[in-house]
């Protein structure tokens, strides 16, 4: 079984994914990192050089390449990954994949991402916390329909990583 973590940026997909993979003795992979290795470029450079459509097509290829070759992998996706094309529906149809939505509230995401704005190209132009919150609110509104399709959902608000991992293991097995 492969476990695919979805959710908005800042929801903890990479941090929780690493801890979950350690707990289960699974391989951990971060989709953005795998794309950067394949392209030999940072995600921001791929977006600026080749555009979002190129990136999304490539993201889809790398995602399915990993899931078709691996077993017992925890895969952390980008926040927009499940929202493009038929990716979410295809994940749900794959009998070897369990999708998990790491659900964080608007306030938690705003707090987490306000200190990381400069590291995140999609957010770096937002000059105030209010603008950041509005940006996240809009994205959550647009994406929540897709995120909520996940096979499992775990709220991450006010929880330690170890608590989230324990809850995930209980919901998965």
N, C-alpha and C positions, 0 to 999 in steps of 0.2 A: 504494500500500500504506500502511495505517495501522499503527502500532506501539502496542500497549497494554501499559503496564508495570503489573504487579501485584506484590504482596508485602506483608509486614507493615509497619506504620508504623515508620519509622526505617531501612528497608532502602535508602533512597536514590532512590526513584522520581522525585522532583522534581529533585534535583540531577543524577542520571544522565540523566533525560529532557531537561533543558535542554541538557546537553553533547552528547547524542546528536542532538538536533534541530539544533544548530549544525553538527555534523560532517556531517550528511546534507542540510543546508539544507531541513529540514522545519519546519513550524509546531509549536510546543510549546504544549500546553494541560494545565492541571492541573484535574482534574474537580471537586475541592472548590472551587477558585477560581471555576470556571464556575457552580457551584451557588450560591455566595455572591452572585455578580453577578446571577443570575436572581432570587433571592429577596430581594436587598438586605438580607441578614442573614448573620452568621457561622454556621458549621456548628453550634457549640455552642448558639446561640440557636434555630436551627431545631429541634434535638433537644429542647430544653427547652420551646419554645412549642408545637410541633406533633407531637412524638414521633418515634420511630424508624421506624415504618411509613410515615408521611408522607414522611420523609426518604428512605427506600429507594426508594419509588415515584418520587419526584422525581429521585433520583440516576439511576435507570434511564432515565427520559425524557431527561435531559440527556446521558447517555452516548450513547444511540442517536441523538440529535439531532446531536451532534458527529460521530459516525462516519458518519452518512448524508450529511452535507453536506460533509465534509472529505475530502481525499486528501492523502497525504504529511503526516500529523500524527503526532507522538509524544504520546500521552495518558497522563498519570500519574493512576492511580486511587487511591481511598482503600483502606486495608488491607482493609476488609470488602466492598468493591464486588463482587468476583467470587463472593462466598460467598452471595449472596442470589438467590433465585429461580433462574432458568435463565441468568443472565448469563454465567457461564463457558462453559457449553455453547453458548450463542448466539455468543459471541466465536469459539469454535473452528469453528463452522459458517460464519462470515462469510469469504468468499473474499478480501476486501480487508483483513483484519485478521490480524496476527501478534501473539499474546500472548506476553509475556516475563515470567517469574518472576524477580525479583531476590531471590535467596535469601541470607539472612543468618542466622548461627547465633544461638542463644539468648544466648550470652555477648556477642556483638557488639551485638545488639539491646538487651540490658540496659544495656550501657555507653553506647550512643548515647542511649537514651531516659531514662536516669537524670538527665541534665543538662537534659532538655526537659520533665520531668513537668508543670511548671506551665503550659506552653503547650498541653498536650494534655488536653482535658477527660476523656477516658476514663482517664487515668493520675493525675490530680492528687490523687486521694484516697489513693493508695498511699504510705505514709509511710516505707518502707524499701526498700533495694535488693532484699532477699530477697522482699518482697511483690511488687515489680515483676517480678522474675524468675519467680515463680510465676504471675503474671497472664499474662505473655508465653508461658510454657510451655503453659498451658491453651489460650490462643488458637491457638498454633501447632499444637497437637495437633488442635484442632477444624478448623482451616483448611487444614492441609497437604495433605489429600486434594484439595481444590479447587485450591490453588496449583500442585500438582504436575501438574495436567492441562495447564498452559500449553504452547504449542507449542515454546518454548525456555526454558531455565533457565540463569541465570548466577549463580555464587556471587560475592558481593561482599566476603566476608571478607578483610581484610588486603590490599586492592587500592586503588590510586588510582582516581579517577573516570576518568582517561584510559585506564587499563588495562581497566576495565569496558567503556567505550565501544568500544575496539578489539575486545574479545572479542565484544561484541554485533554489531558490524558484520560480523565474520567469520562469525557464526552466522546472520545475516540474509540475507547476499548470497553 
